Amino acid sequence: MFVTDNASDFRPMYEREEIHPGLIVMPAEVAREHQQQLLAALLDWIGNAAEEAPQSAADFVVNKLVEIDNEGGCTAQDLPAG
């Protein structure tokens, strides 16, 4: 998986790939310390979502866009969609 706070550059690149290891997008407008806290929460969320699937966390994020907002809300969607 690749973690960035630059969704505008990386999302189009990942949308063109048939298979990718996953794109994790953090909010760019928060301080680095807060991003680190959000990343810890996001990794926990991925672990829980993968467990429910059931699959490994690494398998869960393949071909997915996983995002976290400033308040810690997480979402996952297929990328590329389809």
PyMOL CGO cylinders between C-alpha atoms (Angstrom):
from pymol import cmd
from pymol.cgo import CYLINDER

trace = [
    CYLINDER, 0.00, 0.00, 0.00, 1.04, 3.56, -0.65, 0.3, 1, 1, 1, 1, 1, 1,
    CYLINDER, 1.04, 3.56, -0.65, 0.21, 6.34, 1.83, 0.3, 1, 1, 1, 1, 1, 1,
    CYLINDER, 0.21, 6.34, 1.83, -0.05, 9.97, 0.71, 0.3, 1, 1, 1, 1, 1, 1,
    CYLINDER, -0.05, 9.97, 0.71, -1.77, 13.24, 1.47, 0.3, 1, 1, 1, 1, 1, 1,
    CYLINDER, -1.77, 13.24, 1.47, -1.66, 14.12, -2.23, 0.3, 1, 1, 1, 1, 1, 1,
    CYLINDER, -1.66, 14.12, -2.23, -4.74, 12.45, -3.66, 0.3, 1, 1, 1, 1, 1, 1,
    CYLINDER, -4.74, 12.45, -3.66, -4.97, 14.77, -6.66, 0.3, 1, 1, 1, 1, 1, 1,
    CYLINDER, -4.97, 14.77, -6.66, -1.71, 13.44, -8.14, 0.3, 1, 1, 1, 1, 1, 1,
    CYLINDER, -1.71, 13.44, -8.14, -1.85, 9.79, -7.14, 0.3, 1, 1, 1, 1, 1, 1,
    CYLINDER, -1.85, 9.79, -7.14, -5.51, 8.88, -7.59, 0.3, 1, 1, 1, 1, 1, 1,
    CYLINDER, -5.51, 8.88, -7.59, -5.45, 9.34, -11.40, 0.3, 1, 1, 1, 1, 1, 1,
    CYLINDER, -5.45, 9.34, -11.40, -2.31, 7.20, -11.63, 0.3, 1, 1, 1, 1, 1, 1,
    CYLINDER, -2.31, 7.20, -11.63, -3.86, 4.40, -9.59, 0.3, 1, 1, 1, 1, 1, 1,
    CYLINDER, -3.86, 4.40, -9.59, -7.13, 4.60, -11.54, 0.3, 1, 1, 1, 1, 1, 1,
    CYLINDER, -7.13, 4.60, -11.54, -5.19, 3.61, -14.67, 0.3, 1, 1, 1, 1, 1, 1,
    CYLINDER, -5.19, 3.61, -14.67, -3.66, 0.50, -13.06, 0.3, 1, 1, 1, 1, 1, 1,
    CYLINDER, -3.66, 0.50, -13.06, -5.44, -2.82, -13.39, 0.3, 1, 1, 1, 1, 1, 1,
    CYLINDER, -5.44, -2.82, -13.39, -3.79, -4.14, -10.21, 0.3, 1, 1, 1, 1, 1, 1,
    CYLINDER, -3.79, -4.14, -10.21, -2.13, -2.07, -7.47, 0.3, 1, 1, 1, 1, 1, 1,
    CYLINDER, -2.13, -2.07, -7.47, -1.23, -2.55, -3.78, 0.3, 1, 1, 1, 1, 1, 1,
    CYLINDER, -1.23, -2.55, -3.78, -3.73, 0.03, -2.54, 0.3, 1, 1, 1, 1, 1, 1,
    CYLINDER, -3.73, 0.03, -2.54, -3.77, 3.80, -2.15, 0.3, 1, 1, 1, 1, 1, 1,
    CYLINDER, -3.77, 3.80, -2.15, -4.18, 5.26, 1.32, 0.3, 1, 1, 1, 1, 1, 1,
    CYLINDER, -4.18, 5.26, 1.32, -5.09, 8.96, 1.41, 0.3, 1, 1, 1, 1, 1, 1,
    CYLINDER, -5.09, 8.96, 1.41, -4.59, 11.13, 4.47, 0.3, 1, 1, 1, 1, 1, 1,
    CYLINDER, -4.59, 11.13, 4.47, -5.96, 14.67, 4.88, 0.3, 1, 1, 1, 1, 1, 1,
    CYLINDER, -5.96, 14.67, 4.88, -3.37, 17.21, 3.73, 0.3, 1, 1, 1, 1, 1, 1,
    CYLINDER, -3.37, 17.21, 3.73, -4.62, 20.16, 5.74, 0.3, 1, 1, 1, 1, 1, 1,
    CYLINDER, -4.62, 20.16, 5.74, -3.74, 18.79, 9.19, 0.3, 1, 1, 1, 1, 1, 1,
    CYLINDER, -3.74, 18.79, 9.19, -0.47, 18.93, 11.09, 0.3, 1, 1, 1, 1, 1, 1,
    CYLINDER, -0.47, 18.93, 11.09, 1.99, 16.06, 10.69, 0.3, 1, 1, 1, 1, 1, 1,
    CYLINDER, 1.99, 16.06, 10.69, 1.45, 14.98, 14.32, 0.3, 1, 1, 1, 1, 1, 1,
    CYLINDER, 1.45, 14.98, 14.32, -2.31, 14.69, 13.72, 0.3, 1, 1, 1, 1, 1, 1,
    CYLINDER, -2.31, 14.69, 13.72, -1.65, 12.77, 10.49, 0.3, 1, 1, 1, 1, 1, 1,
    CYLINDER, -1.65, 12.77, 10.49, 0.37, 10.26, 12.51, 0.3, 1, 1, 1, 1, 1, 1,
    CYLINDER, 0.37, 10.26, 12.51, -2.53, 9.80, 14.92, 0.3, 1, 1, 1, 1, 1, 1,
    CYLINDER, -2.53, 9.80, 14.92, -4.94, 9.41, 12.02, 0.3, 1, 1, 1, 1, 1, 1,
    CYLINDER, -4.94, 9.41, 12.02, -2.66, 6.85, 10.37, 0.3, 1, 1, 1, 1, 1, 1,
    CYLINDER, -2.66, 6.85, 10.37, -2.67, 4.73, 13.52, 0.3, 1, 1, 1, 1, 1, 1,
    CYLINDER, -2.67, 4.73, 13.52, -6.48, 4.86, 13.58, 0.3, 1, 1, 1, 1, 1, 1,
    CYLINDER, -6.48, 4.86, 13.58, -6.64, 4.06, 9.87, 0.3, 1, 1, 1, 1, 1, 1,
    CYLINDER, -6.64, 4.06, 9.87, -4.40, 1.01, 10.24, 0.3, 1, 1, 1, 1, 1, 1,
    CYLINDER, -4.40, 1.01, 10.24, -6.66, -0.25, 13.04, 0.3, 1, 1, 1, 1, 1, 1,
    CYLINDER, -6.66, -0.25, 13.04, -9.69, 0.33, 10.81, 0.3, 1, 1, 1, 1, 1, 1,
    CYLINDER, -9.69, 0.33, 10.81, -8.08, -1.59, 7.93, 0.3, 1, 1, 1, 1, 1, 1,
    CYLINDER, -8.08, -1.59, 7.93, -7.26, -4.46, 10.29, 0.3, 1, 1, 1, 1, 1, 1,
    CYLINDER, -7.26, -4.46, 10.29, -10.86, -4.63, 11.51, 0.3, 1, 1, 1, 1, 1, 1,
    CYLINDER, -10.86, -4.63, 11.51, -12.34, -4.35, 8.01, 0.3, 1, 1, 1, 1, 1, 1,
    CYLINDER, -12.34, -4.35, 8.01, -10.02, -7.09, 6.75, 0.3, 1, 1, 1, 1, 1, 1,
    CYLINDER, -10.02, -7.09, 6.75, -10.97, -9.34, 9.65, 0.3, 1, 1, 1, 1, 1, 1,
    CYLINDER, -10.97, -9.34, 9.65, -14.65, -8.93, 8.77, 0.3, 1, 1, 1, 1, 1, 1,
    CYLINDER, -14.65, -8.93, 8.77, -13.95, -9.78, 5.11, 0.3, 1, 1, 1, 1, 1, 1,
    CYLINDER, -13.95, -9.78, 5.11, -12.22, -12.27, 6.20, 0.3, 1, 1, 1, 1, 1, 1,
    CYLINDER, -12.22, -12.27, 6.20, -8.80, -11.69, 4.64, 0.3, 1, 1, 1, 1, 1, 1,
    CYLINDER, -8.80, -11.69, 4.64, -5.42, -10.29, 5.51, 0.3, 1, 1, 1, 1, 1, 1,
    CYLINDER, -5.42, -10.29, 5.51, -5.02, -6.52, 5.77, 0.3, 1, 1, 1, 1, 1, 1,
    CYLINDER, -5.02, -6.52, 5.77, -2.61, -6.60, 2.82, 0.3, 1, 1, 1, 1, 1, 1,
    CYLINDER, -2.61, -6.60, 2.82, -5.16, -8.42, 0.67, 0.3, 1, 1, 1, 1, 1, 1,
    CYLINDER, -5.16, -8.42, 0.67, -7.96, -6.10, 1.79, 0.3, 1, 1, 1, 1, 1, 1,
    CYLINDER, -7.96, -6.10, 1.79, -6.26, -2.97, 0.42, 0.3, 1, 1, 1, 1, 1, 1,
    CYLINDER, -6.26, -2.97, 0.42, -5.32, -4.41, -2.99, 0.3, 1, 1, 1, 1, 1, 1,
    CYLINDER, -5.32, -4.41, -2.99, -7.02, -2.32, -5.68, 0.3, 1, 1, 1, 1, 1, 1,
    CYLINDER, -7.02, -2.32, -5.68, -8.68, -0.10, -3.07, 0.3, 1, 1, 1, 1, 1, 1,
    CYLINDER, -8.68, -0.10, -3.07, -8.67, 3.58, -2.28, 0.3, 1, 1, 1, 1, 1, 1,
    CYLINDER, -8.67, 3.58, -2.28, -8.81, 3.93, 1.50, 0.3, 1, 1, 1, 1, 1, 1,
    CYLINDER, -8.81, 3.93, 1.50, -9.35, 7.41, 2.92, 0.3, 1, 1, 1, 1, 1, 1,
    CYLINDER, -9.35, 7.41, 2.92, -9.53, 8.94, 6.38, 0.3, 1, 1, 1, 1, 1, 1,
    CYLINDER, -9.53, 8.94, 6.38, -10.96, 12.37, 7.14, 0.3, 1, 1, 1, 1, 1, 1,
    CYLINDER, -10.96, 12.37, 7.14, -9.85, 14.92, 9.74, 0.3, 1, 1, 1, 1, 1, 1,
    CYLINDER, -9.85, 14.92, 9.74, -12.13, 13.39, 12.39, 0.3, 1, 1, 1, 1, 1, 1,
    CYLINDER, -12.13, 13.39, 12.39, -10.99, 9.80, 11.82, 0.3, 1, 1, 1, 1, 1, 1,
    CYLINDER, -10.99, 9.80, 11.82, -13.84, 8.61, 9.59, 0.3, 1, 1, 1, 1, 1, 1,
    CYLINDER, -13.84, 8.61, 9.59, -12.62, 5.91, 7.19, 0.3, 1, 1, 1, 1, 1, 1,
    CYLINDER, -12.62, 5.91, 7.19, -13.91, 4.67, 3.85, 0.3, 1, 1, 1, 1, 1, 1,
    CYLINDER, -13.91, 4.67, 3.85, -12.74, 2.13, 1.28, 0.3, 1, 1, 1, 1, 1, 1,
    CYLINDER, -12.74, 2.13, 1.28, -13.75, 1.81, -2.35, 0.3, 1, 1, 1, 1, 1, 1,
    CYLINDER, -13.75, 1.81, -2.35, -12.52, -0.14, -5.33, 0.3, 1, 1, 1, 1, 1, 1,
    CYLINDER, -12.52, -0.14, -5.33, -9.98, 1.70, -7.47, 0.3, 1, 1, 1, 1, 1, 1,
    CYLINDER, -9.98, 1.70, -7.47, -10.27, 1.49, -10.35, 0.3, 1, 1, 1, 1, 1, 1,
    CYLINDER, -10.27, 1.49, -10.35, -14.02, 1.33, -9.92, 0.3, 1, 1, 1, 1, 1, 1,
    CYLINDER, -14.02, 1.33, -9.92, -15.52, -1.44, -11.89, 0.3, 1, 1, 1, 1, 1, 1,
]
cmd.load_cgo(trace, "trace")
